[in-house]
Amino acid sequence: MNIELRGMDELMAKLGKVIAAETLRPGMERSVLFVQGKMQEYPQSPGGSTYRRTGTLGRRWTKSVTVSGGNVQGKVGNNTKYGPWVQSKQFQSRAHRGRWTTDEELVESEFTKRRVTEFLQDEINKALGD
């Protein structure tokens, strides 16, 4: 995902690279929580399906935020063996295409980019007093 943030150069000049990255942590935490929540959403069951969902796929989404060396990184993943066959753009099986949102579809959507930009931009603005 590529996004543009206004004020990053100013923030790093004011706080230094390491503290500037730490300043973005709350925005990144909100971002990964948002992405995780969207990936946990189940589509409607196909008409006529008698399969009873367990909810395991939705519960097994994970998230983490790390700050290291002046960089902040957010990760969202799923620790089920079958998760990639359902929600990975690269590995999604034909049976799930067009019904289940994939990782890449969500992260590259304009809505997601806008939300993540807002979360991070809010932290920059607060730190700069804007």
C-alpha positions in Angstrom: 0.0 0.0 0.0 1.4 3.4 -0.9 -0.1 6.5 0.7 1.1 10.1 1.0 1.3 11.8 4.4 1.7 15.5 4.8 4.2 16.8 7.3 6.5 13.7 7.7 9.7 15.7 6.9 8.6 18.4 9.4 7.7 15.7 12.0 11.1 14.0 11.7 12.9 17.3 11.8 11.0 18.3 15.0 11.2 14.9 16.8 13.9 12.9 15.1 13.3 9.7 13.1 12.9 7.3 16.0 10.4 9.4 18.1 8.5 10.4 14.9 8.0 6.7 14.1 6.8 6.1 17.7 4.4 9.0 17.3 2.8 7.2 14.4 2.2 4.0 16.5 -1.3 4.8 17.6 -2.3 5.6 14.0 -0.8 2.3 12.8 -2.6 0.4 15.6 -5.9 1.9 14.4 -4.9 1.0 10.8 -4.2 -2.7 11.5 -7.3 -3.0 13.7 -9.4 -1.5 10.8 -7.9 -3.9 8.2 -8.2 -6.9 10.6 -11.9 -6.1 11.2 -12.6 -5.9 7.5 -10.8 -9.2 6.8 -12.9 -10.8 9.5 -16.2 -10.0 7.7 -17.9 -13.0 6.3 -19.9 -12.9 3.0 -23.4 -14.2 2.9 -23.6 -18.0 2.5 -24.4 -19.1 -1.0 -28.0 -19.8 -1.6 -29.0 -23.3 -0.7 -25.8 -24.0 1.3 -26.2 -26.3 4.3 -22.7 -25.7 5.5 -22.6 -24.4 9.1 -19.8 -21.9 9.6 -17.6 -22.2 12.6 -16.3 -18.7 12.6 -12.7 -19.9 13.1 -11.3 -18.1 10.0 -12.6 -14.8 11.4 -11.3 -15.4 14.9 -7.9 -16.4 13.8 -6.9 -13.0 12.2 -3.9 -11.5 13.9 -2.3 -8.1 14.0 0.9 -6.5 15.2 2.6 -3.2 15.2 6.4 -2.7 15.7 8.6 0.3 15.8 12.2 -0.2 15.1 15.0 1.9 13.7 12.8 4.8 13.0 10.2 2.8 11.1 6.7 1.8 12.1 5.3 -1.4 10.6 1.8 -2.9 10.9 1.1 -6.5 10.0 -2.2 -8.3 9.6 -2.3 -12.1 9.1 -4.3 -15.2 9.6 -3.0 -18.3 11.3 -5.4 -20.9 9.9 -4.0 -23.5 7.5 -6.8 -22.9 5.0 -6.9 -19.0 5.3 -4.9 -18.4 2.1 -7.3 -20.6 0.1 -10.1 -18.4 1.2 -8.7 -14.8 1.5 -5.3 -14.6 -0.2 -5.3 -13.0 -3.6 -2.4 -15.2 -4.6 -3.9 -18.5 -3.4 -7.6 -18.1 -3.3 -9.5 -21.1 -4.6 -12.0 -20.7 -7.4 -14.9 -21.6 -5.0 -14.2 -18.4 -3.0 -13.5 -16.0 -5.8 -15.9 -13.1 -6.1 -17.4 -13.8 -2.6 -14.6 -13.5 -0.1 -12.5 -10.3 0.0 -8.9 -11.0 -0.5 -6.0 -9.4 1.4 -4.8 -7.5 -1.7 -8.2 -6.3 -2.7 -8.8 -4.8 0.7 -5.3 -3.2 1.2 -5.3 -1.7 -2.3 -8.9 -0.3 -2.1 -9.2 3.4 -2.1 -11.5 3.2 1.0 -8.8 1.4 3.0 -6.0 3.7 1.8 -8.1 6.7 2.7 -8.8 5.4 6.2 -5.2 4.4 6.9 -4.1 7.8 5.6 -6.6 9.5 8.0 -5.4 7.5 11.0 -1.7 8.3 10.4 -2.3 11.9 9.3 -4.2 12.5 12.6 -1.1 11.5 14.6 1.1 13.8 12.5 -1.2 16.7 12.9 -1.5 16.2 16.6 2.3 16.1 17.0 2.8 19.2 14.9 -0.1 21.0 16.6 -2.2 21.4 13.5 
